[in-house]
Amino acid sequence: MIALSTMEKAALCSGLDAWRTKPAKDIPSVRMADGPNGLRFETEEDGTKSVARATCFPSACLLACSFDTELLEEMGAAMAKEARSKGVDLILGPSVNIKRNPLCGRNFEYFSEDPVLSGEMGAALVRGLQGGGVGATLKHFALNNQEKARLSSDSIADERAKREIYLKSFEIAISKSDPWAVMTAYNKIDGVYASENQELLGILKKEWGYGGLAMSDWGAVCDRIAGIEAGLDLEMPADSGFRARLISKAVDSGDLSITALDQAAKRVAKLGEKAEKARENPTSLIDIKAHHDLARRIAAESMVLLKNENGLLPLDPSQTFGVVGEFAKKPRYQGGGASNVHPTKLPNFLDELEASGISYELSDGEFRSETVIAFLGQPISYDSEGYDRPSMSLPESQVALLEKLSSMGKKVIALIFAGGAVETPWIGLVDCAIMCYLPGQGASGAALDVLFGKVNPSGKLAESFPKSYGDVLSKDFFGQEKVIEYRESVFVGYRHYQTAGIKVAFPFGHGLSYTSVEYSELLLEKREEGAFASFTLKNTGNVYGAEVCQLYVSPPASPVPRPVIELKAFKKIGLQPGEEATLSFDLKENDFSFWDPKERGWRTVGGFHKIIVGASSEDFRLQGQIWIEGDVCAAFAPFDFAGLSRESFEALLGRKVVEHQALPITRFSTLKEIRLTRVGRLIEKLVKKQSGNGEA
């Protein structure tokens, strides 16, 4: 980087406007755009803002169900082509935060409740984008697991939960894809905002050796000087030069080291250099139809067949079917907020039926047809950035419809559209159920392909479906406005249900197919640093199908509470009828370890570790055990699932929980907190006087 003045370096550390970094001498500006599931490119002409059309791919909640990293790389490459055609250098995505609680309003943007799956899928999308010459931004770093009060909430978690669950997905994605940028979250972590958290950013840059850019979410910076010292390189969006003057003054006064500013400016410059180099490669013409077809194929290969009573599916296209539900006419295909894409096309299910020559009758509940396809799901308003889902239930009117159809003796196929797990007490009223999540602009075509067997469903649930929200361990420690205590520690999702012995409606990894497979011949070998596992998979059915093989590790007795099983690897493979293949996995030493907060490192319990190969977290097909040398003696330490008290949580933390401090007032303070100050009370009094609702 050429020589710059202190003010010029400081200026580099803030945006030029809402979407671009500042240029400086030979350092080019970088154009950004939203886009976890498609390019959200904002334009403005004559003062009118608009969003350009782009392919709307499935949201992460469905993408993860594919368990297919190659498919996500293909999607990333297509997104990169569209981004480059608009002059976009950096995409703000993907999001690899953990689905801690099923009511998080942004769960539709997140991949999974499991960090291995989240990290691998995120890495694949990053590789696809960056292989196409467009940078990716891994977000939101870290412990961003609810939308309520996200600007002021404080996430408090023990060290094992951070390392084994919430940071692990980022660590995997960074090590396997090296994203151009990492975006910090809005929330605090242990009382310090993520954008200025020295421990968090220290792990990222010093411990993990990440050499890319650390940037803020939009408007997520409270103390900019503390942020630069901690390692936050870029604040977005623009600030009219105020921050640059503040930074320069802090350097002059000695409140900010010039070394910290130099590092931040160099990383911004490095991002510009990457973008400039990528621009040298010629852009190719975009085949909009091909991208729509890709979006449709990805959705179809990700949808999860939850239930298929008596093999009703796939359907015979020569029959006439009843169709009911608003989503058949107006597809429920994406969530709200920054990820909202303006699709290039959006055919509905009726369009797709007609294009395929399939007869149907549309009704509100009165049918002549024997088989009815019911489009169900939660309202569009349930899934968005900025607030959380009110419940896991389907609308009462939809359940009443299912009861009516069942009483009429109809065969009912339920298609469920939602951004997260739903309660399914009505599952006995339907013959078949397909979890479609938010499938993007190819939603209707993908549903048709799965229903009529053009695509054999192979999606597996990337999150558990509890029987009711009451079974969720974090239910009492979610949605707080200030301090959010992660009292459940590492027991998130299936780790909780399996360890506590709680029966769920549909387990993590569950998904049916139109064919059948057989697992056999498990082979386990100890390696110098880890272990090797292999087995044979055979398609024993009559049609082509793909299977997601999941490998779990069950540890021996441990001096700390541990889940009974944890996903460590997975592979998806397609087989023709009668075809078989050998699959193998290399397990590293870290796959058998837990985080020791006292030693601040990974530790392994010596003993026999069980290796489980299965079709879900409950459907185990092969099991064996292997001896792993360790540095910790075995001991049994249970976790008290029923007694998540403040005292037990503080014992887990090794410190007292610090209650939220309303003062001093910052830009993220709530109106309630501002009212506590003398100035705040004066403003309130004046407002009441002006409105006639109070005395002077």
Secondary structure, DSSP 8 states (H G I E B T S, - for coil): -----HHHHHHHTEESSSSBB--BTTB---BEEE-SSS-B-EEEETTEEEE-B------HHHHGGG--HHHHHHHHHHHHHHHHHTT--EEE--B-----STT-TTGGGS--SSHHHHHHHHHHHHHHHHHTT-EEEEEEETT----TTTTT-EEE--HHHIIIIITHHHHHHHHHH--SEEEE-SSEETTEEGGG-HHHHHIIIIIS---SEEE--TT--S-HHHHHHHT--BEEEE-TTHHHHHHHHHHHHTSS-HHHHHHHHHHHHHHHHHHHHHHTS------HHHHHHHHHHHHHHH-EEEEEGGG--S--TTSEEEEESGGGTS-----BSTT--B-S----HHHHHHHTT-EEEE-SS--S-SEEEEEEE--GGGSBTTS--S-S---HHHHHHHHHHHHTT-EEEEEEE-SS----TTGGG-SEEEE--S--TTHHHHHHHHHTTSS------SS-B-SSGGG-TTGGGSS-SSEEE-TTTT--THHHHHHHT---SB-TT--B-SS-EEEEEEEEEEETTEEEEEEEEEE-SSS-EEEEEEEEEE----SS---S-EEEEEEEEEE-TT-EEEEEEEEEGGGGEEEETTTTEEEEB-EEEEEEEESSSS-EEEEEEEEE--SB--------TT---HHHHHHHHTS--------S--TT--HHHHTTSHHHHHHHHHHHHHHTSS--
